[in-house]
Amino acid sequence: MRYMLILLVLLPALASAQSTGVIPRPASVVLLPSHDSVPASEMRPVRLDTPQGNTCYGPNVYILIISREETTIYSRSPEGYENGKQTLGQIINTYTGSKIPCMEIVDNAAYEYRGMHLDVCRHFFTKEFIKKYIDLLAAYKMNVFHWHLTDDQGWRIEIKKYPRLTEVGAWRTEADGSRYGGYYTQADIREIVAYAAERYITVVPEIEMPGHSSAALAAYPEFGCTGAQISVPATWGIKKDIYAPTDSTFHFFEDIMDEVCDLFPSHYIHIGGDEAPKAQWKSSPLAQSIMKQHQLKNEEELQHYFMHRVESYLNKKGRTAIGWGEVVKGGLSNSMVVMSWLDKSAGIRAARHGNRVIMAPRGYCYFDYPQRGDKLKAIWMLPLSLRRVYAFSPASHSLSAAQNKLIIGGEATLWTEYVKTEDEALHQLMPRLAAIAEALWTGGHQRNFSDFKRRLQLQHPK
């Protein structure tokens, strides 16, 4: 089947790869003789075509051929065509006002999951900014937007069956007495999900549990261990609140997941699992009786029981749960995807167990950490340089080849305790987004930091 693209909408100048002007660097570039080139101003309409052989077989694979006669993008999928168009747009912008060398690019991603996260709970960002964020991800061929929608400091997703989640949970009183917050309506979410889909980006929502629950419990204290009325906290750090592991709480989450799954077509739903405080479970007669009833040895096993109840419900709906690295404690189901954030150890443990893994170790992937030269914002934050991000590899030398294949990709995270504005968010994101994009798209043996910096300079000239 053939497709014709009459108008090529060029991206803003992004950079270049090796001799071609692209980030992330393509897997293979073959330049034709130097005298064989075409002026950028004379670039003809781009033809999209399906290859006749088996060369392009993956969803993100494309072949781009630039010749004097025409420019052709071959792929077997719309996503592959889009990747090819992104590459071509970067090349044209790199060679604006000069001649483009004729070339053939055969390209595909090293990892299927290439994610970027945004926390909108600590600080809220508008729908328009979320779209801008997605545009940046698309420009660098990232394919997952991990949207952190609930936490202690705010519940940001409208759930129609539980309106107080946004009426109460989306707002907090700051130290100066001002009211701060916001949330996304279901119409907003559908619009953003559709916007991302047009750019071949999957939006993975995160609904935190069993900890990081203060905003929800401020709205519905009956699902907490104490039943006490609390307020949405305006300070950072791990709070003591945790959901009660009761049937009524699980029905609450089933109702929520019904609406979440209706809004997000993503195969993956992130259900948190990190930094869950256990003190309220230890002092709760009800939680202790549930542990005894199900023969659970400790509160870590109770957390596994909690997470597995919600995960099983998602499985029945045809979805797969992602959990932070702590989900490996107390038991691990076969279907849970583990996102390893403290370091790689939880991911290694999960891969050895046979689970799929997404690596997001904070020492390489936490973009709330300051870039070199920035002022440190919190005691736990260490400088995270561009070079360090570029050196990231999801694979582990301590795993076998078969186990490393269970690592489906990686993700960088942008937590926003100390990121208040859009400009601050973009400062934390760029240019490290370009580095993580190349780390996840381009095979390790093809990466070269000096060449990357050269290409990055073309994108951001001084």
C-alpha positions, 0 to 999 in steps of 0.5 A: 500500500502506498501513501503520499505526503504532500506537505511536510511540516518541519520541526524546529531545528533539533540537532544532527547525528554523525554526519546527518544531523539527527538526535537520537543517532540513527542505527545506520547511515550510508552517505552517497558520494559527496557530489550527489546532493540536493539543495534544501530549498529544492526538497521534493514532496516525500513519498511514503511507501511499504517495503516489499521485503522483510527489512522493516519489521518492527513498529518503529523501524524505517528506511529513509532514502534521500536522492536527487529524484525524490525522498522516500520513507519506507516503513510497515507502520504509521509510527515508523513513518513518523520516526522517519519524518522526524529524522528528515525534518531534523536533517533539512533544518540542519542543512537549511540554506545549503545542500543536503547530501544524499543518503540512506538511513536504516533505523530502529530503536534499541528499546521498545519502552522509551519513557519520560515522566512528569509529576503534576501533583507537587506542582500543577501544569496546564493542559497547554504545557502538557502538550508542549511537553509531549511535542518535545518527547515526540521530537526525540522519538520518545514513545511513552509519557508517564503522567504522575496524577495522584500523590500526597500533595494533590489528586489531579484526575477527575473521577466522576464517581468520587467527585471529592477527589478533585473538589477536596483532593486537588487543592491545598493551603500553602504556608502563606494561606493561599489556595493552590491546585488544579486538576484535569477534567476527563475532557482534558484527559481525552484531549491530551491522550488523543494529542499524544496518540497523533504523535505515536506517544502512549500516555501511561497514567499513574494512580499511587497506592498504598502510600502517597495517599494523603490527598485522596484520604483528605477527600475520603477518610473512610478508606484510610486506616484511622478514619480521621479527617486530614488536610491535603499536605503542603509540605514534601516528604513521605507522609504517614497516611496509607490506605486501609487494605479492606474490601471497601478500599479495593472496591474504591480502586476498582471504580477508579480503575474503571474510569481510568481504563476508559480514559487511557487506552494504554496497555500499561497502568502504573499503580505506584507502590513506593515509599509506603509507610507501614506504621498505621498498618502495624497499629491497625487491628483491622490490618493485622486481622487481614494479615492473620486471615491471609497468613501474611508474615509481615507488612511487606507481604500485606503490601504485596497482597494490596497491590496484587488485588488491584493488579488482578483487577486490571489484568481482568480488564486486559491491562498490565500494572507497573509498580515502582521497585519496592513491589519486589518486596513481600512477593512478586506476581508474574505479570507485574512490570517493575520500574526500578528507581533507587538503582538497578537492584530491584529491576535485576531482582525482577528480571531474575524472577522472570518479570519485565523491567523498566530501568529508571535509576535515580543516579542517571534518570532523575531530572529533578536533580540539578544540572551541573552548575545549578544550586542544590535544592534538597539534601537528597539531590546530587548533580546529574550531568548531561554526560552522566545521563548519556552514559545510562544503559538499561541493561545489567552485566549481572544478568544473562542475555535472556534476562536482559531481554526482559528489560523493555526500556528505560525512563527519566523522571521529573518530580516537581517538589522544587519545580514550580513553573513551566520555565523551570520544568523545561530547564530541568528537562533540556538538554538531558531529554536529548541524552536519555533519548539517544541512550534508549534509541541508539545501541551502546556501541554506536554512542559517542559523547563527543559526537553527541555534544557536537550535534547538540551544539547545532541544536543550541548554538551559543 
